[in-house]
Amino acid sequence: MSSANPFDQLTETISRLIPDSADRLRGDFERNIKGVLEGGLKSMNLVTREEFDVQSAVLLKTREKLEALEKQVAELEQLIKSKEA
């Protein structure tokens, strides 16, 4: 499995399961199974690893900002309480 494309790898793995006597059908099968796999995965509305990593970084940055703001609000609340007392 030297191919980097996971669809190609899976197609190759599945096509090896076809008996040698059905070798004529192997090419057709490989084309069809690859199309079915790609179509099925596209319909699942999946994201790429790159998109996932970008969104994870955005989420981490947002979480850090939120924590900083929560700390700032707590400090301001303490300041207000101490001035009221």
mmCIF file as gemmi writes it, N, C-alpha and C atoms, coordinates in Angstrom:
data_model
loop_
_atom_site.group_PDB
_atom_site.id
_atom_site.type_symbol
_atom_site.label_atom_id
_atom_site.label_alt_id
_atom_site.label_comp_id
_atom_site.label_asym_id
_atom_site.label_entity_id
_atom_site.label_seq_id
_atom_site.pdbx_PDB_ins_code
_atom_site.Cartn_x
_atom_site.Cartn_y
_atom_site.Cartn_z
_atom_site.occupancy
_atom_site.B_iso_or_equiv
_atom_site.pdbx_formal_charge
_atom_site.auth_seq_id
_atom_site.auth_asym_id
_atom_site.pdbx_PDB_model_num
ATOM 1 N N . MET Axp A 1 ? 0.829 -1.176 0 1 0 ? 1 A 1
ATOM 2 C CA . MET Axp A 1 ? 0 0 0 1 0 ? 1 A 1
ATOM 3 C C . MET Axp A 1 ? 0.879 1.247 0 1 0 ? 1 A 1
ATOM 4 N N . SER Axp A 2 ? 1.429 1.56 -1.11 1 0 ? 2 A 1
ATOM 5 C CA . SER Axp A 2 ? 2.306 2.709 -1.2 1 0 ? 2 A 1
ATOM 6 C C . SER Axp A 2 ? 1.55 3.99 -1.474 1 0 ? 2 A 1
ATOM 7 N N . SER Axp A 3 ? 0.305 3.888 -1.827 1 0 ? 3 A 1
ATOM 8 C CA . SER Axp A 3 ? -0.505 5.052 -2.156 1 0 ? 3 A 1
ATOM 9 C C . SER Axp A 3 ? -0.824 5.846 -0.897 1 0 ? 3 A 1
ATOM 10 N N . ALA Axp A 4 ? -0.732 7.181 -0.989 1 0 ? 4 A 1
ATOM 11 C CA . ALA Axp A 4 ? -1.004 8.031 0.166 1 0 ? 4 A 1
ATOM 12 C C . ALA Axp A 4 ? -2.494 8.292 0.326 1 0 ? 4 A 1
ATOM 13 N N . ASN Axp A 5 ? -3.257 8.117 -0.741 1 0 ? 5 A 1
ATOM 14 C CA . ASN Axp A 5 ? -4.692 8.389 -0.702 1 0 ? 5 A 1
ATOM 15 C C . ASN Axp A 5 ? -5.403 7.256 0.032 1 0 ? 5 A 1
ATOM 16 N N . PRO Axp A 6 ? -6.132 7.567 1.12 1 0 ? 6 A 1
ATOM 17 C CA . PRO Axp A 6 ? -6.802 6.504 1.871 1 0 ? 6 A 1
ATOM 18 C C . PRO Axp A 6 ? -7.847 5.747 1.051 1 0 ? 6 A 1
ATOM 19 N N . PHE Axp A 7 ? -8.492 6.441 0.088 1 0 ? 7 A 1
ATOM 20 C CA . PHE Axp A 7 ? -9.459 5.754 -0.769 1 0 ? 7 A 1
ATOM 21 C C . PHE Axp A 7 ? -8.751 4.703 -1.614 1 0 ? 7 A 1
ATOM 22 N N . ASP Axp A 8 ? -7.596 5.075 -2.153 1 0 ? 8 A 1
ATOM 23 C CA . ASP Axp A 8 ? -6.831 4.122 -2.958 1 0 ? 8 A 1
ATOM 24 C C . ASP Axp A 8 ? -6.371 2.94 -2.107 1 0 ? 8 A 1
ATOM 25 N N . GLN Axp A 9 ? -5.921 3.23 -0.894 1 0 ? 9 A 1
ATOM 26 C CA . GLN Axp A 9 ? -5.465 2.163 -0.004 1 0 ? 9 A 1
ATOM 27 C C . GLN Axp A 9 ? -6.589 1.193 0.323 1 0 ? 9 A 1
ATOM 28 N N . LEU Axp A 10 ? -7.747 1.738 0.659 1 0 ? 10 A 1
ATOM 29 C CA . LEU Axp A 10 ? -8.886 0.884 0.997 1 0 ? 10 A 1
ATOM 30 C C . LEU Axp A 10 ? -9.35 0.094 -0.22 1 0 ? 10 A 1
ATOM 31 N N . THR Axp A 11 ? -9.371 0.76 -1.37 1 0 ? 11 A 1
ATOM 32 C CA . THR Axp A 11 ? -9.775 0.079 -2.61 1 0 ? 11 A 1
ATOM 33 C C . THR Axp A 11 ? -8.829 -1.069 -2.918 1 0 ? 11 A 1
ATOM 34 N N . GLU Axp A 12 ? -7.527 -0.82 -2.773 1 0 ? 12 A 1
ATOM 35 C CA . GLU Axp A 12 ? -6.541 -1.882 -3.02 1 0 ? 12 A 1
ATOM 36 C C . GLU Axp A 12 ? -6.742 -3.045 -2.057 1 0 ? 12 A 1
ATOM 37 N N . THR Axp A 13 ? -6.968 -2.732 -0.79 1 0 ? 13 A 1
ATOM 38 C CA . THR Axp A 13 ? -7.164 -3.781 0.218 1 0 ? 13 A 1
ATOM 39 C C . THR Axp A 13 ? -8.39 -4.625 -0.115 1 0 ? 13 A 1
ATOM 40 N N . ILE Axp A 14 ? -9.485 -3.968 -0.46 1 0 ? 14 A 1
ATOM 41 C CA . ILE Axp A 14 ? -10.712 -4.698 -0.787 1 0 ? 14 A 1
ATOM 42 C C . ILE Axp A 14 ? -10.545 -5.494 -2.077 1 0 ? 14 A 1
ATOM 43 N N . SER Axp A 15 ? -9.862 -4.908 -3.064 1 0 ? 15 A 1
ATOM 44 C CA . SER Axp A 15 ? -9.717 -5.609 -4.345 1 0 ? 15 A 1
ATOM 45 C C . SER Axp A 15 ? -8.834 -6.848 -4.215 1 0 ? 15 A 1
ATOM 46 N N . ARG Axp A 16 ? -7.937 -6.862 -3.233 1 0 ? 16 A 1
ATOM 47 C CA . ARG Axp A 16 ? -7.114 -8.067 -3.009 1 0 ? 16 A 1
ATOM 48 C C . ARG Axp A 16 ? -7.962 -9.238 -2.522 1 0 ? 16 A 1
ATOM 49 N N . LEU Axp A 17 ? -9.136 -8.926 -1.992 1 0 ? 17 A 1
ATOM 50 C CA . LEU Axp A 17 ? -10.024 -9.988 -1.514 1 0 ? 17 A 1
ATOM 51 C C . LEU Axp A 17 ? -10.754 -10.682 -2.656 1 0 ? 17 A 1
ATOM 52 N N . ILE Axp A 18 ? -10.751 -10.069 -3.838 1 0 ? 18 A 1
ATOM 53 C CA . ILE Axp A 18 ? -11.407 -10.664 -5.004 1 0 ? 18 A 1
ATOM 54 C C . ILE Axp A 18 ? -10.543 -11.823 -5.501 1 0 ? 18 A 1
ATOM 55 N N . PRO Axp A 19 ? -11.129 -12.963 -5.729 1 0 ? 19 A 1
ATOM 56 C CA . PRO Axp A 19 ? -10.347 -14.113 -6.216 1 0 ? 19 A 1
ATOM 57 C C . PRO Axp A 19 ? -9.684 -13.804 -7.56 1 0 ? 19 A 1
ATOM 58 N N . ASP Axp A 20 ? -8.531 -14.419 -7.801 1 0 ? 20 A 1
ATOM 59 C CA . ASP Axp A 20 ? -7.81 -14.213 -9.053 1 0 ? 20 A 1
ATOM 60 C C . ASP Axp A 20 ? -8.643 -14.609 -10.264 1 0 ? 20 A 1
ATOM 61 N N . SER Axp A 21 ? -9.554 -15.533 -10.077 1 0 ? 21 A 1
ATOM 62 C CA . SER Axp A 21 ? -10.391 -15.973 -11.198 1 0 ? 21 A 1
ATOM 63 C C . SER Axp A 21 ? -11.337 -14.857 -11.661 1 0 ? 21 A 1
ATOM 64 N N . ALA Axp A 22 ? -11.562 -13.876 -10.835 1 0 ? 22 A 1
ATOM 65 C CA . ALA Axp A 22 ? -12.446 -12.76 -11.193 1 0 ? 22 A 1
ATOM 66 C C . ALA Axp A 22 ? -11.624 -11.523 -11.565 1 0 ? 22 A 1
ATOM 67 N N . ASP Axp A 23 ? -10.428 -11.746 -12.062 1 0 ? 23 A 1
ATOM 68 C CA . ASP Axp A 23 ? -9.515 -10.65 -12.357 1 0 ? 23 A 1
ATOM 69 C C . ASP Axp A 23 ? -10.102 -9.649 -13.357 1 0 ? 23 A 1
ATOM 70 N N . ARG Axp A 24 ? -10.929 -10.126 -14.282 1 0 ? 24 A 1
ATOM 71 C CA . ARG Axp A 24 ? -11.54 -9.219 -15.269 1 0 ? 24 A 1
ATOM 72 C C . ARG Axp A 24 ? -12.415 -8.178 -14.582 1 0 ? 24 A 1
ATOM 73 N N . LEU Axp A 25 ? -13.027 -8.556 -13.478 1 0 ? 25 A 1
ATOM 74 C CA . LEU Axp A 25 ? -13.933 -7.65 -12.775 1 0 ? 25 A 1
ATOM 75 C C . LEU Axp A 25 ? -13.205 -6.694 -11.821 1 0 ? 25 A 1
ATOM 76 N N . ARG Axp A 26 ? -11.956 -6.989 -11.554 1 0 ? 26 A 1
ATOM 77 C CA . ARG Axp A 26 ? -11.2 -6.227 -10.557 1 0 ? 26 A 1
ATOM 78 C C . ARG Axp A 26 ? -11.152 -4.728 -10.89 1 0 ? 26 A 1
ATOM 79 N N . GLY Axp A 27 ? -10.847 -4.371 -12.113 1 0 ? 27 A 1
ATOM 80 C CA . GLY Axp A 27 ? -10.761 -2.959 -12.504 1 0 ? 27 A 1
ATOM 81 C C . GLY Axp A 27 ? -12.08 -2.238 -12.328 1 0 ? 27 A 1
ATOM 82 N N . ASP Axp A 28 ? -13.162 -2.881 -12.792 1 0 ? 28 A 1
ATOM 83 C CA . ASP Axp A 28 ? -14.486 -2.285 -12.63 1 0 ? 28 A 1
ATOM 84 C C . ASP Axp A 28 ? -14.834 -2.125 -11.153 1 0 ? 28 A 1
ATOM 85 N N . PHE Axp A 29 ? -14.522 -3.153 -10.397 1 0 ? 29 A 1
ATOM 86 C CA . PHE Axp A 29 ? -14.818 -3.115 -8.971 1 0 ? 29 A 1
ATOM 87 C C . PHE Axp A 29 ? -14.065 -1.982 -8.288 1 0 ? 29 A 1
ATOM 88 N N . GLU Axp A 30 ? -12.77 -1.835 -8.607 1 0 ? 30 A 1
ATOM 89 C CA . GLU Axp A 30 ? -11.963 -0.794 -7.981 1 0 ? 30 A 1
ATOM 90 C C . GLU Axp A 30 ? -12.529 0.597 -8.276 1 0 ? 30 A 1
ATOM 91 N N . ARG Axp A 31 ? -12.919 0.832 -9.511 1 0 ? 31 A 1
ATOM 92 C CA . ARG Axp A 31 ? -13.5 2.135 -9.864 1 0 ? 31 A 1
ATOM 93 C C . ARG Axp A 31 ? -14.816 2.363 -9.123 1 0 ? 31 A 1
ATOM 94 N N . ASN Axp A 32 ? -15.646 1.341 -9.1 1 0 ? 32 A 1
ATOM 95 C CA . ASN Axp A 32 ? -16.96 1.48 -8.463 1 0 ? 32 A 1
ATOM 96 C C . ASN Axp A 32 ? -16.863 1.656 -6.952 1 0 ? 32 A 1
ATOM 97 N N . ILE Axp A 33 ? -16.034 0.865 -6.304 1 0 ? 33 A 1
ATOM 98 C CA . ILE Axp A 33 ? -15.939 0.953 -4.84 1 0 ? 33 A 1
ATOM 99 C C . ILE Axp A 33 ? -15.341 2.291 -4.428 1 0 ? 33 A 1
ATOM 100 N N . LYS Axp A 34 ? -14.368 2.786 -5.203 1 0 ? 34 A 1
ATOM 101 C CA . LYS Axp A 34 ? -13.778 4.084 -4.884 1 0 ? 34 A 1
ATOM 102 C C . LYS Axp A 34 ? -14.845 5.178 -4.998 1 0 ? 34 A 1
ATOM 103 N N . GLY Axp A 35 ? -15.651 5.125 -6.029 1 0 ? 35 A 1
ATOM 104 C CA . GLY Axp A 35 ? -16.727 6.105 -6.193 1 0 ? 35 A 1
ATOM 105 C C . GLY Axp A 35 ? -17.743 6.041 -5.071 1 0 ? 35 A 1
ATOM 106 N N . VAL Axp A 36 ? -18.1 4.83 -4.683 1 0 ? 36 A 1
ATOM 107 C CA . VAL Axp A 36 ? -19.066 4.645 -3.6 1 0 ? 36 A 1
ATOM 108 C C . VAL Axp A 36 ? -18.506 5.182 -2.284 1 0 ? 36 A 1
ATOM 109 N N . LEU Axp A 37 ? -17.252 4.87 -1.995 1 0 ? 37 A 1
ATOM 110 C CA . LEU Axp A 37 ? -16.633 5.347 -0.754 1 0 ? 37 A 1
ATOM 111 C C . LEU Axp A 37 ? -16.556 6.869 -0.718 1 0 ? 37 A 1
ATOM 112 N N . GLU Axp A 38 ? -16.075 7.471 -1.8 1 0 ? 38 A 1
ATOM 113 C CA . GLU Axp A 38 ? -15.96 8.929 -1.851 1 0 ? 38 A 1
ATOM 114 C C . GLU Axp A 38 ? -17.329 9.592 -1.725 1 0 ? 38 A 1
ATOM 115 N N . GLY Axp A 39 ? -18.322 9.059 -2.434 1 0 ? 39 A 1
ATOM 116 C CA . GLY Axp A 39 ? -19.671 9.619 -2.365 1 0 ? 39 A 1
ATOM 117 C C . GLY Axp A 39 ? -20.262 9.505 -0.971 1 0 ? 39 A 1
ATOM 118 N N . GLY Axp A 40 ? -20.067 8.366 -0.348 1 0 ? 40 A 1
ATOM 119 C CA . GLY Axp A 40 ? -20.588 8.168 1.003 1 0 ? 40 A 1
ATOM 120 C C . GLY Axp A 40 ? -19.951 9.101 2.01 1 0 ? 40 A 1
ATOM 121 N N . LEU Axp A 41 ? -18.652 9.27 1.923 1 0 ? 41 A 1
ATOM 122 C CA . LEU Axp A 41 ? -17.971 10.151 2.864 1 0 ? 41 A 1
ATOM 123 C C . LEU Axp A 41 ? -18.321 11.619 2.616 1 0 ? 41 A 1
ATOM 124 N N . LYS Axp A 42 ? -18.477 11.995 1.356 1 0 ? 42 A 1
ATOM 125 C CA . LYS Axp A 42 ? -18.865 13.383 1.063 1 0 ? 42 A 1
ATOM 126 C C . LYS Axp A 42 ? -20.254 13.678 1.612 1 0 ? 42 A 1
ATOM 127 N N . SER Axp A 43 ? -21.145 12.714 1.554 1 0 ? 43 A 1
ATOM 128 C CA . SER Axp A 43 ? -22.504 12.94 2.05 1 0 ? 43 A 1
ATOM 129 C C . SER Axp A 43 ? -22.548 13.043 3.572 1 0 ? 43 A 1
ATOM 130 N N . MET Axp A 44 ? -21.496 12.606 4.249 1 0 ? 44 A 1
ATOM 131 C CA . MET Axp A 44 ? -21.437 12.685 5.708 1 0 ? 44 A 1
ATOM 132 C C . MET Axp A 44 ? -21.041 14.074 6.189 1 0 ? 44 A 1
ATOM 133 N N . ASN Axp A 45 ? -20.681 14.959 5.254 1 0 ? 45 A 1
ATOM 134 C CA . ASN Axp A 45 ? -20.338 16.337 5.595 1 0 ? 45 A 1
ATOM 135 C C . ASN Axp A 45 ? -19.167 16.384 6.583 1 0 ? 45 A 1
ATOM 136 N N . LEU Axp A 46 ? -18.109 15.634 6.288 1 0 ? 46 A 1
ATOM 137 C CA . LEU Axp A 46 ? -16.918 15.577 7.136 1 0 ? 46 A 1
ATOM 138 C C . LEU Axp A 46 ? -15.997 16.751 6.834 1 0 ? 46 A 1
ATOM 139 N N . VAL Axp A 47 ? -15.116 17.07 7.769 1 0 ? 47 A 1
ATOM 140 C CA . VAL Axp A 47 ? -14.124 18.114 7.551 1 0 ? 47 A 1
ATOM 141 C C . VAL Axp A 47 ? -12.743 17.472 7.424 1 0 ? 47 A 1
ATOM 142 N N . THR Axp A 48 ? -11.845 18.211 6.793 1 0 ? 48 A 1
ATOM 143 C CA . THR Axp A 48 ? -10.477 17.71 6.654 1 0 ? 48 A 1
ATOM 144 C C . THR Axp A 48 ? -9.732 17.886 7.973 1 0 ? 48 A 1
ATOM 145 N N . ARG Axp A 49 ? -8.622 17.219 8.106 1 0 ? 49 A 1
ATOM 146 C CA . ARG Axp A 49 ? -7.784 17.348 9.294 1 0 ? 49 A 1
ATOM 147 C C . ARG Axp A 49 ? -7.322 18.798 9.439 1 0 ? 49 A 1
ATOM 148 N N . GLU Axp A 50 ? -6.979 19.437 8.305 1 0 ? 50 A 1
ATOM 149 C CA . GLU Axp A 50 ? -6.518 20.827 8.335 1 0 ? 50 A 1
ATOM 150 C C . GLU Axp A 50 ? -7.614 21.748 8.878 1 0 ? 50 A 1
ATOM 151 N N . GLU Axp A 51 ? -8.843 21.566 8.399 1 0 ? 51 A 1
ATOM 152 C CA . GLU Axp A 51 ? -9.955 22.386 8.892 1 0 ? 51 A 1
ATOM 153 C C . GLU Axp A 51 ? -10.19 22.15 10.388 1 0 ? 51 A 1
ATOM 154 N N . PHE Axp A 52 ? -10.083 20.901 10.806 1 0 ? 52 A 1
ATOM 155 C CA . PHE Axp A 52 ? -10.258 20.559 12.211 1 0 ? 52 A 1
ATOM 156 C C . PHE Axp A 52 ? -9.189 21.224 13.062 1 0 ? 52 A 1
ATOM 157 N N . ASP Axp A 53 ? -7.936 21.167 12.607 1 0 ? 53 A 1
ATOM 158 C CA . ASP Axp A 53 ? -6.835 21.766 13.355 1 0 ? 53 A 1
ATOM 159 C C . ASP Axp A 53 ? -6.993 23.283 13.461 1 0 ? 53 A 1
ATOM 160 N N . VAL Axp A 54 ? -7.422 23.925 12.377 1 0 ? 54 A 1
ATOM 161 C CA . VAL Axp A 54 ? -7.64 25.376 12.394 1 0 ? 54 A 1
ATOM 162 C C . VAL Axp A 54 ? -8.72 25.725 13.41 1 0 ? 54 A 1
ATOM 163 N N . GLN Axp A 55 ? -9.834 25.008 13.378 1 0 ? 55 A 1
ATOM 164 C CA . GLN Axp A 55 ? -10.924 25.291 14.304 1 0 ? 55 A 1
ATOM 165 C C . GLN Axp A 55 ? -10.533 24.986 15.752 1 0 ? 55 A 1
ATOM 166 N N . SER Axp A 56 ? -9.709 23.973 15.954 1 0 ? 56 A 1
ATOM 167 C CA . SER Axp A 56 ? -9.228 23.668 17.31 1 0 ? 56 A 1
ATOM 168 C C . SER Axp A 56 ? -8.376 24.812 17.842 1 0 ? 56 A 1
ATOM 169 N N . ALA Axp A 57 ? -7.526 25.375 16.976 1 0 ? 57 A 1
ATOM 170 C CA . ALA Axp A 57 ? -6.693 26.508 17.379 1 0 ? 57 A 1
ATOM 171 C C . ALA Axp A 57 ? -7.549 27.734 17.701 1 0 ? 57 A 1
ATOM 172 N N . VAL Axp A 58 ? -8.566 27.975 16.89 1 0 ? 58 A 1
ATOM 173 C CA . VAL Axp A 58 ? -9.479 29.1 17.142 1 0 ? 58 A 1
ATOM 174 C C . VAL Axp A 58 ? -10.192 28.894 18.477 1 0 ? 58 A 1
ATOM 175 N N . LEU Axp A 59 ? -10.645 27.685 18.725 1 0 ? 59 A 1
ATOM 176 C CA . LEU Axp A 59 ? -11.338 27.382 19.977 1 0 ? 59 A 1
ATOM 177 C C . LEU Axp A 59 ? -10.415 27.582 21.182 1 0 ? 59 A 1
ATOM 178 N N . LEU Axp A 60 ? -9.184 27.141 21.07 1 0 ? 60 A 1
ATOM 179 C CA . LEU Axp A 60 ? -8.227 27.303 22.171 1 0 ? 60 A 1
ATOM 180 C C . LEU Axp A 60 ? -7.99 28.782 22.46 1 0 ? 60 A 1
ATOM 181 N N . LYS Axp A 61 ? -7.801 29.572 21.414 1 0 ? 61 A 1
ATOM 182 C CA . LYS Axp A 61 ? -7.575 31.01 21.581 1 0 ? 61 A 1
ATOM 183 C C . LYS Axp A 61 ? -8.805 31.669 22.211 1 0 ? 61 A 1
ATOM 184 N N . THR Axp A 62 ? -9.989 31.274 21.775 1 0 ? 62 A 1
ATOM 185 C CA . THR Axp A 62 ? -11.223 31.818 22.334 1 0 ? 62 A 1
ATOM 186 C C . THR Axp A 62 ? -11.367 31.443 23.802 1 0 ? 62 A 1
ATOM 187 N N . ARG Axp A 63 ? -11.026 30.215 24.135 1 0 ? 63 A 1
ATOM 188 C CA . ARG Axp A 63 ? -11.106 29.757 25.525 1 0 ? 63 A 1
ATOM 189 C C . ARG Axp A 63 ? -10.15 30.554 26.41 1 0 ? 63 A 1
ATOM 190 N N . GLU Axp A 64 ? -8.943 30.819 25.903 1 0 ? 64 A 1
ATOM 191 C CA . GLU Axp A 64 ? -7.966 31.602 26.668 1 0 ? 64 A 1
ATOM 192 C C . GLU Axp A 64 ? -8.479 33.027 26.902 1 0 ? 64 A 1
ATOM 193 N N . LYS Axp A 65 ? -9.089 33.623 25.876 1 0 ? 65 A 1
ATOM 194 C CA . LYS Axp A 65 ? -9.645 34.969 26.024 1 0 ? 65 A 1
ATOM 195 C C . LYS Axp A 65 ? -10.782 34.973 27.025 1 0 ? 65 A 1
ATOM 196 N N . LEU Axp A 66 ? -11.639 33.959 26.974 1 0 ? 66 A 1
ATOM 197 C CA . LEU Axp A 66 ? -12.758 33.856 27.9 1 0 ? 66 A 1
ATOM 198 C C . LEU Axp A 66 ? -12.255 33.745 29.337 1 0 ? 66 A 1
ATOM 199 N N . GLU Axp A 67 ? -11.258 32.918 29.562 1 0 ? 67 A 1
ATOM 200 C CA . GLU Axp A 67 ? -10.713 32.755 30.911 1 0 ? 67 A 1
ATOM 201 C C . GLU Axp A 67 ? -10.114 34.06 31.411 1 0 ? 67 A 1
ATOM 202 N N . ALA Axp A 68 ? -9.435 34.8 30.54 1 0 ? 68 A 1
ATOM 203 C CA . ALA Axp A 68 ? -8.866 36.097 30.926 1 0 ? 68 A 1
ATOM 204 C C . ALA Axp A 68 ? -9.98 37.081 31.281 1 0 ? 68 A 1
ATOM 205 N N . LEU Axp A 69 ? -11.047 37.091 30.496 1 0 ? 69 A 1
ATOM 206 C CA . LEU Axp A 69 ? -12.169 37.983 30.776 1 0 ? 69 A 1
ATOM 207 C C . LEU Axp A 69 ? -12.875 37.595 32.079 1 0 ? 69 A 1
ATOM 208 N N . GLU Axp A 70 ? -13.024 36.305 32.332 1 0 ? 70 A 1
ATOM 209 C CA . GLU Axp A 70 ? -13.642 35.86 33.578 1 0 ? 70 A 1
ATOM 210 C C . GLU Axp A 70 ? -12.813 36.307 34.779 1 0 ? 70 A 1
ATOM 211 N N . LYS Axp A 71 ? -11.505 36.214 34.653 1 0 ? 71 A 1
ATOM 212 C CA . LYS Axp A 71 ? -10.607 36.653 35.724 1 0 ? 71 A 1
ATOM 213 C C . LYS Axp A 71 ? -10.753 38.158 35.937 1 0 ? 71 A 1
ATOM 214 N N . GLN Axp A 72 ? -10.817 38.901 34.849 1 0 ? 72 A 1
ATOM 215 C CA . GLN Axp A 72 ? -10.953 40.358 34.928 1 0 ? 72 A 1
ATOM 216 C C . GLN Axp A 72 ? -12.287 40.742 35.589 1 0 ? 72 A 1
ATOM 217 N N . VAL Axp A 73 ? -13.356 40.07 35.222 1 0 ? 73 A 1
ATOM 218 C CA . VAL Axp A 73 ? -14.667 40.341 35.826 1 0 ? 73 A 1
ATOM 219 C C . VAL Axp A 73 ? -14.624 40.042 37.321 1 0 ? 73 A 1
ATOM 220 N N . ALA Axp A 74 ? -14.009 38.931 37.706 1 0 ? 74 A 1
ATOM 221 C CA . ALA Axp A 74 ? -13.915 38.581 39.126 1 0 ? 74 A 1
ATOM 222 C C . ALA Axp A 74 ? -13.129 39.646 39.89 1 0 ? 74 A 1
ATOM 223 N N . GLU Axp A 75 ? -12.06 40.144 39.291 1 0 ? 75 A 1
ATOM 224 C CA . GLU Axp A 75 ? -11.276 41.184 39.943 1 0 ? 75 A 1
ATOM 225 C C . GLU Axp A 75 ? -12.083 42.472 40.086 1 0 ? 75 A 1
ATOM 226 N N . LEU Axp A 76 ? -12.836 42.826 39.055 1 0 ? 76 A 1
ATOM 227 C CA . LEU Axp A 76 ? -13.67 44.026 39.117 1 0 ? 76 A 1
ATOM 228 C C . LEU Axp A 76 ? -14.775 43.875 40.157 1 0 ? 76 A 1
ATOM 229 N N . GLU Axp A 77 ? -15.368 42.683 40.243 1 0 ? 77 A 1
ATOM 230 C CA . GLU Axp A 77 ? -16.391 42.432 41.256 1 0 ? 77 A 1
ATOM 231 C C . GLU Axp A 77 ? -15.813 42.581 42.658 1 0 ? 77 A 1
ATOM 232 N N . GLN Axp A 78 ? -14.6 42.074 42.862 1 0 ? 78 A 1
ATOM 233 C CA . GLN Axp A 78 ? -13.943 42.204 44.169 1 0 ? 78 A 1
ATOM 234 C C . GLN Axp A 78 ? -13.678 43.675 44.485 1 0 ? 78 A 1
ATOM 235 N N . LEU Axp A 79 ? -13.255 44.424 43.49 1 0 ? 79 A 1
ATOM 236 C CA . LEU Axp A 79 ? -12.988 45.852 43.676 1 0 ? 79 A 1
ATOM 237 C C . LEU Axp A 79 ? -14.259 46.598 44.068 1 0 ? 79 A 1
ATOM 238 N N . ILE Axp A 80 ? -15.355 46.278 43.387 1 0 ? 80 A 1
ATOM 239 C CA . ILE Axp A 80 ? -16.645 46.927 43.69 1 0 ? 80 A 1
ATOM 240 C C . ILE Axp A 80 ? -17.085 46.569 45.104 1 0 ? 80 A 1
ATOM 241 N N . LYS Axp A 81 ? -16.959 45.299 45.496 1 0 ? 81 A 1
ATOM 242 C CA . LYS Axp A 81 ? -17.35 44.856 46.843 1 0 ? 81 A 1
ATOM 243 C C . LYS Axp A 81 ? -16.524 45.553 47.912 1 0 ? 81 A 1
ATOM 244 N N . SER Axp A 82 ? -15.233 45.704 47.641 1 0 ? 82 A 1
ATOM 245 C CA . SER Axp A 82 ? -14.376 46.324 48.645 1 0 ? 82 A 1
ATOM 246 C C . SER Axp A 82 ? -14.673 47.814 48.775 1 0 ? 82 A 1
ATOM 247 N N . LYS Axp A 83 ? -15.099 48.465 47.719 1 0 ? 83 A 1
ATOM 248 C CA . LYS Axp A 83 ? -15.442 49.886 47.779 1 0 ? 83 A 1
ATOM 249 C C . LYS Axp A 83 ? -16.796 50.098 48.462 1 0 ? 83 A 1
ATOM 250 N N . GLU Axp A 84 ? -17.701 49.099 48.328 1 0 ? 84 A 1
ATOM 251 C CA . GLU Axp A 84 ? -19.004 49.202 48.961 1 0 ? 84 A 1
ATOM 252 C C . GLU Axp A 84 ? -18.905 49.004 50.462 1 0 ? 84 A 1
ATOM 253 N N . ALA Axp A 85 ? -17.942 48.273 50.906 1 0 ? 85 A 1
ATOM 254 C CA . ALA Axp A 85 ? -17.815 47.959 52.34 1 0 ? 85 A 1
ATOM 255 C C . ALA Axp A 85 ? -17.22 49.065 53.144 1 0 ? 85 A 1
